[in-house]
Amino acid sequence: MSRIDRRSFLKMLGGAAPAILFPQIVSLADKTLGQSGSEQPNVIILLFDAMSARNLSVYGYPRPTTPNLERFAERSIVYHSHYASANFTIPATSSLLTGTYPWTHRAINHRGMVRQDVVDKNIFRSVGSGYSRLAFPQNVWSDLIVSQFANDIDTFLPSSTYATLDYLKGESFSNDENMAVRSLDDFVFKEHEQASIFLAPLLSAMYFRDAARLSSDGYPRGVPNNENYPLYFRLEDLFDGLASLVPDLKSTFAYFHLYPPHAPYRAASRFDRKFIDNFHPLRKPVHRFSSHSSNSRLESARRFYDEYVASIDWEIGNLFDVFEKEGVFENSYVIVTADHGEMFERGEVAHTTPLLYAPVTNIPLLISTPGQKNRQDVYAPTNAVDLLPTIAQLTGGSMPDWAEGDLLPGLGGLEDFERSTFSVEAKRVSAFGSLHIATVSMYKGTHKLIYYTGYEGTDSFELYNLESDVEEMEDLYPAQPAIAKKLKEELLETFLDADKPYRKK
Amino acid sequence: MNFVRKFPKLEQIAPVYAVAVVMIYAWSLSRFFWRFPSWLYYSSAGEIAVIFAYMMVVNLIESVLVLLVPIFMSVILPKRWFYEKFVTKGALLTALSLGYLMYFDNHLHYQNPFPLELVYRTPFILAGILITVFLVDWIGVLDKILTELSDRLIVFLYISIPVSLISLLVILVRNIF
């Protein structure tokens, strides 16, 4: 499916609003992207929403949640200290797709979007010429972000592709899908504060009725669904759908943002109750910013999550068998990662809180290069913002000078343990203004410094040694003032510098 | 045909439609302007205009659907029950029904359990609204207030109808071509 390059036409016309109002008319003057010449290796990103590296057995988790990813790891570069740039979908996905931190792209709120002057700096445009660009943002929030880059995407699969029950209205408007999604699903019929007063309750009632009638065969806790939008799907349909795309992958950059294992955690029958075992994770002190969930709730939520992850891993295994059979691994970079993690500790079951502990920020990154047969491990800190420059480089494009990430070690970059990377949480403040209520964590060497600002009367810090204290149990901030001072100065300098344009004079 | 004779005239329909338009469009516009500052940040003027156009078309459809209810009642009920006081009763029915929908919408969330208790309560509330509508015959002041008020709201139709039709045209062009 060809998409419209409105931008070039707008330039031709001198940037007239009518061209945006009636994009299909201008499509005749357009040319499609990704016209391939000689075949180049595919780049396939499989991004799983809310998948924490800390719950994957491929990263040493005691429960056998990911035997198939372990198999995949044997032919991949495995990044052990890979961090999300943010703690929920909108900012984290935006960082991955723009190669910039949230304080730059400013998609920091729920349903926020990337600021206009950053939109042109996206991963789809950074991919080298000759590539066909495919996007399937199954998470509707991800769809909002990806839709901003629609001009640079050749094939755009809507969120409801492979869905079992779909009440997304925007996708009924095939010629104007992106704006219809933004207008209808994200505004007029949005579940909170709908702009529609009459039809919204009617549609909600119909959705409720159909969802209640949906067969949950094979899913004892119910069919998986998008928590925030009216969309149900079955894992087997989703992965069979991805497998069906394999024959079309030729010189393709494919971005698949898959909703699972995001809550609600709904494992397939095969894995339901699989982890009723004697595993008891380390109990950590309840954090003052948490929702103070009980330990029994944390443990049951963790079990449901782990069983859901195992269900997904099973499907990943099936998909990789198809990849193997069709020779995809021989001519593709296959990237498995996440946008952010999920936590079941310190009184919190969630990821959209002020807390930036490892379960939320430490995400998987495994990259299998074309024909790779052996495993390679990378321990230096890396960040989601590194993917854009790396992929640009791998696909023959140039490394953008505006990218805030570096080349990933093993793919053009070197392991740098002294490099600083960041995760940022600032959903409570306006995208227009200063990040005066925020959490920032900085990873440097073996240390991690967490900075809380605006939540309480005074700012506070926590310092952890990730080498000797993987579980982040001992706050070294008071005990190691010299290290704390050095890291604090660097974090504040970077943070204040990024925030400077938004601070009142 | 008896039904045709009970079909309200344009001058009767306009004030009732105006009540529906004011409530439906005001509800949407309040939300539109609440989101507007953030859209300015990450959307172009053209994109905001398209969102506005979709909203106006949905509003147009909703207002026409809402208007069909008093028209339907006028046509099926004996002339004395509704048709003869179409403006007063139609305006009151529209205002109270949409008011209840506003309350309903505020309790509606996809991800939370659907507000079933509200659904179960709805027939009783609708019955209450209907009784109020038919009681208006006995309250002369209310009758006069509703007639005067709905008449003055007609001015908004001169804005909403053209803008909605232009929006409809925009949406049609974007989706057909």
Interface residues (C-beta under 8 A of the other chain):
Chain A: A17 P18 A19 I20 L21 F22 P23 Q24 I25 R106 A107 N109 G112 M113 V114 R115 Q116 V119 Q148 F173 S174 N175 D176 M179 A180 R182 S183 L184 F187 V188 E191 H192 E193 Q194 A195 S196 I197 F198 L199 A200 P201 S204 A205 Y207 F208 E227 N228 Y229 P230 S430 A431 F432
Chain B: M23 I24 W27 S28 R31 F32 W34 R35 P37 S38 Y41 Y42 S43 S44 A45 G46 E47 A49 V50 I51 A53 Y54 M55 V58 N59 I61 E62 L65 V66 L98 L101 M102 F104 D105 L108 H109 Y110 Q111 F114 V119 V170 I171 V173 R174 N175 I176 F177
